[in-house]
Amino acid sequence: MSNIIYEIQSKIKSKILFDYDMGKSTWFRTGGKAQGYVTVNNLKDLKTIIRYEDKIKYSLIGVGSNLLVRDSGYDGLIIKLGKNFNKIKIKKNVLSVGAGVLDKNLANFALKNSIKDFEFFIGIPGTIGGAVKMNAGCYGSQTSDNLKRVLVLNSLGKIQYINSNELNLEYRSSNLDKKSIILQVDFNFNYASYDEILKRNIHIKLKREESQPLKEKTSGSTFKNPPDKFAAELIEKAGCKGLQVGDASVSNIHANFIINNGTATATDIERLGKKVIRRVKEVFGILLEWEIKILGK
């Protein structure tokens, strides 16, 4: 496998880091190593990597905000989109956003340009590409609300637009296959007063600061909300607040957050999550689903 990665490196300008410690690039700050890690700065390099999809595993990540890499590591190439995928442009009545743009940066751009209905992105850790793939949302809004279309590179190296209504965007899900890479996201938008947008941004920031353990090593929401339920409420009522495995614990501030208290392994975090799933199932008969993406054997 490493020979393939060396071969890829000989054909691209973007630098591959070998035997890369994924704890450096996940918000949990723990986990195993990837055989290779590359920040891809141009489309040509990305297309070159995709040509090897039948010879090597690869996985695209954003800022590692909802990612856990098992201690055994990842036997493939981790891809992060770089500077050429971090641009935002206004084209007539469409907001075109590079897939690598941080959600909070989109919210700030929208504020600066008096564009409304993007305030909720200030409360989502991650990138726009990931937000589309899982239809991320919070505080009553979600990515699909204003989504027009996405520009995608598929595993055959073909670039195509996919309209919003073809993505089957539902709660924390879409029908985009794992091998398709989002390059750009186009949104419809409307203007509003700067002060009105600023007020909502501040409101969301304050709510997050009051209700979430933002200063801890955590991934954000650990589990998806079941239909008509809140995962945090189920976890708390099942007696899981403060529950601990190794140095991982369920937050006492928000029960749907698992925290690395300093030396937790990825195994500690996953075992704790499974323990929470079992308890909620025993008490309520509801099976929680991971919102965190878990990589590795």
N, C-alpha and C positions, 0 to 999 in steps of 0.2 A: 504493500500500500504506500509506504513512504517513497518508494521509487517513482510511483505515479505522481506524487506531490512534487518531487524534485523535477520531474519532467514538465509539470504544469508551470513551475517557477521559471524554467528556462524559456517559456513562451509568453510570459506576461511581465509587465513593468511593476505592477503592485507587489509589495514585498510580503512573502509568506513567512510567518513565524512558526518554527517547528517545535513540536512537543510543548505546546503552549498551555500554561496553567490557566484554566477557565475561571478560577476563583478571582482572577484579576479583572474579569470582564462581566461578572454577574453581581447583582446587587446583594445577593446572599453572602458574597465574598468567601465562597467555599466550593469544593467540587474537584473533579479530576482534570486530566489534561486532554487536549485535543491533539491529534496528530499534526494538524496544521491550522493556522488562524490567519486570515487575510482580510485587510481592509481594501476593498476594490474601488479604485478611483475613476474608472472609466468603463464604458459599455463594451469596448473591444476585449478587455481582460475578462469581463464577466462572461461574454460569449465563449471565450476560449475555455474557461473552467467548465462551463455547461457541456461542452463537447465530450468531457470525460465522465459524464453522469453514469455510464454503464460500467465504469472501472473503479469509481470511488464514490463513497457516500459524501454528501455535503448537506449542510444545514445553514439557513440564513438566520441571522439574529439582528436585533436592533441594538439597544443599549444594555441588554441583559437584565431588564427590570422584572421580567416574569419568567426567568429561566433557571432551571436547576440541572447541572451536569453531574451525573452520578460519579462517585469516587473512582470507579473503574475507568472513567474517561470516555472520550468519543473517538471512535476509530475512523475518522474521516476529516474533512475540511470544513471549518467554520468560516462563513462568509459574512462580512459586515460591509454595508454600502458606505462609500466615502464621499469626498467633497463634491463630485459631479452629480450626486444624487441628493444634495442638500439645498436645492434652490427653490424659491417661491416666486411665482410671477402672476400678475393679474393680466389676463388676456380677454379684453372686452368684458363679457359677463361671466367669465370662468376664472376660478382660482386654481392655478396649476402648481402642485406641490410635489417635490421630489420625495421618493419613498423613504429616504434616510433622514428627512427633517424631523426634529423632535416635536412631539405633540405640543409641548409648552411653547416652543418657538412659533408654531403656527398660530396659537392663541395670541401671542404677543404681536405677531405680524398683523393679524386681523384687527386687534385693538388699535394699533398704530394707523391703520388705514380705514378705521370706522366701519369694519365689516362685522355684522352681528351673527350670532348663533354658533360661533366657534369657541365661546368662552369655556365650555366644559373641558376642552382639551388641556386647559391649564391644570386640571386635576388628574390627568392620566400620564403615568410615567411610561415612556416608550417612544416609538417612531410611528410615522403615519402609515408606512407599509404594514406594520404589525397591527395598527389600529383597524385598518380595513380588513385584514385577514381574519381577525377575531371580532369584528364589529364592536370595537371597544366603546364604552360609554360610561357616564356617571351623571348623577344629579338630574335625571330625567331626559337626558339627550344621548344620542349615539351616533357613530360615524356615518351610518347609512342615511341619516336625516337629510343631508345636503349633497350626498355623493352623486356625481354625474356618471363617471366612468373611471376605469383604471387602465394604465398601459402596462402590459405584462410581457415578460420574456419567458417562453415555455422551454421545456427540456429538449425540444428539437431545435432550439435557437431562433425560433420565430417570434417576432414582436407584433403584438396585436392589442387593440383596444377592446375592453369588455365593458359593456354598459352595466350600470348599477342593478337593473332589474334582472340581469342574467347571473348575478352572483349569489342569489338565494341567501341574502343577508338576514340572519335571524339573531336571537340573543347569543352573543359571544361566539358566533360561527359564520362561516361562508362556505361556498362550494369550491373555492380555489384549491387546486391540488398542491401537494407539498413541494413538488418540483418547480412550480411556476413562481417566478420572482417578479414582484411588483416593482416597477421602475418609477412610475409617476401616478399621481392621483389628481383627478379633476373634480372640483366642487362647484356647484351653483352657489350663488351668494347674493345677499342684499345688504344695503348700508343701513346704519342707524347712527344715533348720536354717540360720540366718543364717551361722554360721561355715563351714558346708560350702559355701555359695554364694560367700561372700567368698574362700575359699581358691581356688576355681576361677577367679573373676574375676582375682585376683592372678596366678595361673598363666598365664592367657591374655595379660594385659598384659605380663608379663615375656618371654614367648615372642615377642611382637610386637616389643618393644624390642630383643631380641637378634638377631632375624632379618630385620627390615625397616628401610628407610631413612626412618624416620618424620619426621625433621627436615628432609627435602628437599622441594622442590617436585615432587610426584609424585601420581599418581592412584590409587595402590593397584595391584592386579593388572592388568597390561596385557592379558594373554591368558587365555582360558579353558583349564582343564586338559583335554587330550584324554582320551578314555576310557582308564582304567587307567594314565594317565601323568601326570607333573607338568610343566607348561609350563616352570617355572624350571629343572628338571633338563635338559630338552631344549635350552633356550636356552644354558645353560652348557656342555653337552657339544658344542654346535655352535660353540663358540668366540666367543660373542657378549658375554660379560661385559666391560664397559668400552667396548664398541663405541660410536662417536660419530658424529653427524651434526649439523653446526653446534654449537650449545651444548647439545644434547640427548645424553644417554648412557644406556646400560644400566647399572643399578646394580651395583657390585662387591659389595654386601652381599646382594642378592636379585635374581637375573637376570630375574625377571618384573616388575620395576619399571623404568619409564623415568623419567629425572629431567631436569627443566629446571635446568641449572646456573646460570641467572641471566638469560640473554638469548636463550634458545631460542624460536623461533617455533613456531606450531602445525604449520607445514609441516615443520620440522626433526623434530618429534616423530613425525609421521605417516610421514615418509620413513624414519626410524630403525626404526619398527615394521614397515614393509614389508620392510626389509632383514633384520630378524630372521626374519620369516615365510619369506622366500626361503631363508635359510641353513638353517633347521630343515627345510624341505621338501627341500632338496638332500641334507642329511646323513641324515635319518631317513624321508623320504617322508611326513611328517605335516604337514598344513596347519593351522597355528594360527589360531584365531578371536579377533578382538578382544573383550575384555571391556569395554573403554572404549567409551562412546557417542560417536560423532563426528557433529557437526552442521555444516551449511554446504555450499556448492557446492564 
